Amino acid sequence: MLARIFKPAQNAMQSGKAATTRWVLEYEPEIPLKVDPLMGYTSSADMRQQVHLEFETKTEAIAYAERNGIPYRVLPDNERTPKKVSYSDNFRFGRPQPWTH
């Protein structure tokens, strides 16, 4: 019944940060997923896998877990490091590779 507290990663398909501002508490799966032989669906009898709690800060999530006696593990926050990209560098004189179409 170990829970993990983490900040979700940014969506790879979009540049916005809308879903990455909150901290999430989820339970780690205790029972492995089973594959249905007829339809190919995956299922589990573990109902705690459906619990997904969101908090404004990491301290709120930790306080909730401690208040309810839930053992938890805090995963490190993976902050995005933006790269400096300049459009004019594509056309500069001393470019290592010549610009082509």
Secondary structure, 3 states (H helix, E strand, C coil): CCEEEECCCCCCCCCCCHHHCCEEEEECCCCCCEECCCCCCEECCCHHHHCEEEECCHHHHHHHHHHCCCCEEECCCCCCCCCCCCHHHHHCCCCCCCCCC
